[in-house]
Amino acid sequence: MSENYDLIVIGGGPGGYVAAIRAARLGLKTAVVEREHLGGICLNWGCIPTKALLRSAEIYRLAKEGAQFGVGVAPAFDAAGIVAHSRAAAARLNAGVAFLLKKNKIDVIWGEATLAGKGEVRVGAPTKAPMTPQLPAPKATLGEGVYHAKHIILATGARPRVLPGLEPDGKLIWTYFEAMKPEAFPKSLLIVGAGAIGVEFASFYRTFGVAVTLVEALPRILPAEDEEIAALAHKSFVKQGIDIRVATTVAGVEKKADGLVVTLKGADGATETMEVERALSAAGVVANVEHLGLEQLGVALEHGVIKIDGLGRTSVEGVYAIGDVAGGPMLAHKAEHEGVSCVEAIAGAAAHPLDRSRVPGCTYCHPQVASVGFTEAKAKEQGFELKIGRFPYLANGKAIALGEPEGLVKTIFDAKSGRLLGAHLFGVEATELIQGFVIAMNLETTEEELMRTIFPHPTLSETMHESVLAAYGRAIHI
């Protein structure tokens, strides 16, 4: 099989399929090569199914707390039903991506892609199959063969990082794949890595009564977040019963028939042994750069990812990279933005390069964490003179009414210009609220404009307004 295209996208995840749709709508004859399932990790094993799991946890938590709202409920949960809800959400979106590609007349090529030469992609038989019956193989237009395109976008994503001694076996040692579809919840779970993935799973499993130990090699959890926000999250998680060990590594793992014996090593060299039923390795991800033929074409790598400019262009003309394979932050919305920018540049449209400082980050634990821009430490490191505002959820009427008074909104401004440098939220619906600050930063809104903006009452968004006011000594409700 041989076919000519204007653009071939290798990888059908959020970056890949969005790039393909935008390309098709700009008049480019486009194909997507996918080896496993449309929607990538995000729709099938990451963003969407984990949020479905966390929604189940939220409902269970609220039901247990019903008495404070005058509602008596005796909740119970079914692990199989929780997993089924999550997988159904993934399957629905997987089918939705297939529909969108078909609607936009984009060919789907099912198989394993390799760069065979300039403008040439060789597709062989897929080495991977969909991981569950609910996630069918793409309904492919085409299969194995050699395909040609003037432009090729690499959107191959990333996979879980494997730590020495914590190699997943699918039974006792999990990656997030196994953690999302357990046959039953374990009585105890060790989670290694306290970034967004580890914290979300800690929150999920703890809500359902699992004894969770969260281990982080760095001195604090959520190391990418503002230190003050991370400290609040740490305190909250401990209060919920999560055992947190920072500046700690896993020194040894011994498998038993019914669990694991794990040796932890602290920063002082002291060791401790504990028994757990399961362990989850959540120490980040690694870009999928292998077996793509990058070396033969001379596509440059940097720190384990493909080196690109602001519009996705690699060191080889006609070859582009977007999403996780092109470096952090490894987030679906960043991949989508890169995909659109890259394709618009290819098509000669007005492209908008990625500004990594304005990519929001969201962690869907309870309470939630969200941020955009500089942390306080980073802003000081950059030499800014700061004005910082803080406003607690405890002083917000809507948060009190919801029974969710735990949280803080923190805003960071350049004292000289009034420029919003960063915003950091901890609390209920923080992941929904953060976009207001993202828009403000993108529009280069000043502190005065934010202070003059009317925020509706009663809403959680009022905490955002009060935080801005607090930065300039004008907060009303504290």
Beta strands, then each sheet from edge to edge (+ up, - down):
strand 1: 2-10
strand 2: 30-34
strand 3: 107-110
strand 4: 112-117
strand 5: 120-124
strand 6: 145-154
strand 7: 158-160
strand 8: 173-174
strand 9: 188-192
strand 10: 211-215
strand 11: 243-245
strand 12: 248-256
strand 13: 259-266
strand 14: 271-276
strand 15: 278-281
strand 16: 285-287
strand 17: 301-302
strand 18: 305-306
strand 19: 319-321
strand 20: 361-363
strand 21: 368-373
strand 22: 386-392
strand 23: 407-414
strand 24: 420-427
sheet 1: 3+ 2+ 1+ 6+ 5- 4+
sheet 2: 3+ 2+ 1+ 6+ 19+
sheet 3: 7+ 16-
sheet 4: 8+ 15+ 9+ 10+ 11+
sheet 5: 12+ 13- 14+
sheet 6: 17+ 18-
sheet 7: 20+ 21- 24+ 23- 22+
end
